[in-house]
Amino acid sequence: MLRQYGYLLIFVVTLFEGESVLIIAAILAHQGMLNIELSVLSAFLGSTLGDQLFFHLARQEGYEFAKKFKYVFNALPRAERLVKKHGTYIVLFSRYIYGLRTALVVMCGLAKMPAVKFTILNIVAALFWAVSYGFLGYFFSEAIGSVAGLNKIELVVAVAVAVLAVIYWIVRNANTKPMIDEPKQEE
């Protein structure tokens, strides 16, 4: 089942978020359960398409689109500052800025960045992101397996549990801290 639907799953998940699924896919590829090149390609395509969709929807619908996603809307002030400070080059680094990735893409759409420019930068960024995370996970799996002496299934389970624990910690902490500074009340 994993061999039949694994690449489709990678594609679908990376439409919205992708680091954890790509790293898990890379570990599975190292174990021979998936192909690393097809995993990276699936993540690249999903990530590229997802950001393209968010960009164009924000560009067409404006702030009404952003309001549909509370976490994105709350992060827009920070995203706007980064877009103003770094210009179009922020697209190249947005995938590495946790908590702002989607908001930065939406802000580029709201700022009416030229679509061709965004598309070129998005493709370059997605390619670099997919290759770096994919092969990082692949070689991480190799290193952990050789050091710990774990067999395939033990390694996959251990890494999956570790990734899920990190995701849980991030989500738990992200929900307890405001994304934007609250206005100070005058006394």
C-alpha positions in Angstrom: 0.0 0.0 0.0 2.9 2.4 0.8 4.6 1.7 -2.5 1.3 2.2 -4.4 0.1 5.4 -2.6 3.2 6.7 -0.9 4.1 9.3 -3.5 0.6 10.5 -3.8 0.4 10.9 -0.1 3.7 12.9 -0.1 2.3 15.1 -2.9 -1.0 15.8 -1.0 0.6 16.5 2.3 3.3 18.8 0.9 0.5 20.9 -0.7 0.1 22.4 2.8 3.1 21.3 5.0 5.9 19.0 4.2 9.1 18.9 6.3 8.0 16.0 8.5 6.4 13.9 5.7 9.4 14.4 3.5 11.9 13.4 6.2 9.8 10.3 7.0 9.6 9.5 3.2 13.4 9.9 2.9 13.9 7.5 5.9 11.5 5.0 4.2 13.5 5.4 1.0 16.7 4.7 2.8 15.0 1.5 4.1 14.1 0.5 0.5 10.3 1.1 1.0 10.2 4.1 -1.3 12.4 5.6 -4.0 14.3 8.8 -2.8 14.1 10.5 -6.2 10.4 9.9 -6.6 9.8 11.1 -3.0 11.7 14.3 -3.6 9.9 14.8 -6.9 6.5 14.3 -5.2 7.4 16.8 -2.4 8.7 19.3 -4.9 5.5 19.1 -7.0 3.2 19.3 -4.0 5.1 22.1 -2.4 5.3 24.1 -5.6 1.6 23.7 -6.4 0.5 24.5 -2.9 2.4 27.7 -2.7 1.2 28.7 -6.2 -2.4 28.1 -5.2 -2.1 30.2 -2.0 -0.3 33.0 -3.9 -2.9 33.2 -6.6 -5.9 33.0 -4.3 -4.5 35.7 -2.1 -3.7 37.8 -5.1 -7.2 37.5 -6.5 -9.3 37.5 -3.3 -7.2 39.8 -1.2 -7.5 39.9 2.6 -10.8 38.0 2.5 -8.9 34.9 1.5 -6.4 35.4 4.3 -9.2 35.8 6.9 -10.3 32.2 6.1 -7.1 31.0 7.8 -6.7 32.5 11.3 -3.1 31.4 11.7 -2.2 33.0 8.4 -4.1 36.2 9.0 -2.6 36.6 12.5 0.9 36.1 11.0 0.5 38.7 8.2 2.0 41.6 10.1 5.2 39.7 10.6 5.1 38.4 7.1 4.6 41.9 5.7 7.6 43.2 7.6 9.8 40.5 6.2 8.5 41.0 2.6 9.2 44.8 2.9 12.6 44.2 4.4 13.8 41.4 2.0 11.6 41.9 -1.0 11.0 39.1 -3.5 13.9 37.1 -2.2 11.8 36.1 0.8 10.2 33.6 -1.4 13.5 31.7 -1.6 13.7 31.4 2.2 10.0 31.2 3.2 10.0 27.4 3.4 12.6 27.6 6.2 10.8 30.1 8.4 8.6 28.0 10.6 5.1 29.5 11.3 5.4 32.0 8.5 5.7 29.9 5.4 2.1 30.2 4.2 1.7 33.7 5.5 4.7 34.9 3.5 3.3 33.3 0.3 -0.1 34.9 1.0 1.6 38.3 1.7 3.4 38.0 -1.7 0.0 37.5 -3.3 -1.5 40.4 -1.4 1.4 42.6 -2.3 0.7 41.8 -6.0 4.1 40.4 -6.6 4.4 39.7 -10.4 3.1 36.2 -11.0 6.0 35.2 -13.3 8.6 36.4 -10.8 6.9 34.5 -7.9 6.6 31.3 -10.0 10.3 31.3 -10.9 11.4 32.0 -7.3 8.9 29.4 -6.0 10.1 26.7 -8.3 13.8 27.4 -7.4 12.9 27.5 -3.7 10.8 24.3 -3.8 13.5 22.4 -5.7 16.2 23.4 -3.2 13.9 22.7 -0.2 12.8 19.2 -1.5 16.3 18.1 -2.4 17.8 19.4 0.9 15.2 18.0 3.2 14.9 14.8 1.2 18.5 13.9 1.2 19.1 15.2 4.7 16.5 12.7 5.9 18.0 10.0 3.7 21.5 10.5 5.1 20.3 11.0 8.6 18.6 7.6 8.4 21.8 6.1 7.2 23.8 7.7 10.1 21.3 6.7 12.8 21.0 3.2 11.5 24.7 2.6 11.5 25.3 4.1 14.9 22.4 2.6 16.7 22.5 -0.8 14.9 18.7 -0.7 14.4 16.9 -2.8 11.8 14.6 -1.2 9.2 11.3 -1.3 11.1 12.8 -0.2 14.4 14.5 2.7 12.7 11.3 3.8 10.9 9.2 3.6 14.1 11.8 5.4 16.2 12.2 8.3 13.7 8.4 8.5 13.2 7.8 8.7 17.0 10.5 11.4 17.3 9.1 13.4 14.4 5.6 13.2 15.8 6.9 14.3 19.2 8.6 17.3 17.7 5.4 18.2 15.7 3.3 17.8 18.9 5.7 20.1 20.8 5.7 22.7 18.1 1.9 22.8 17.7 1.4 22.8 21.5 3.8 25.8 21.9 2.5 27.6 18.8 -1.0 27.6 20.2 0.0 29.1 23.5 2.0 32.0 22.1 0.4 34.9 20.1 1.7 35.2 16.6 1.6 39.0 16.7 2.4 41.3 19.6 -0.7 42.5 21.4 -1.1 46.3 21.6 -0.1 47.7 24.9 -2.8 49.3 26.9 -2.3 52.9 28.0 -2.6 53.5 31.7 
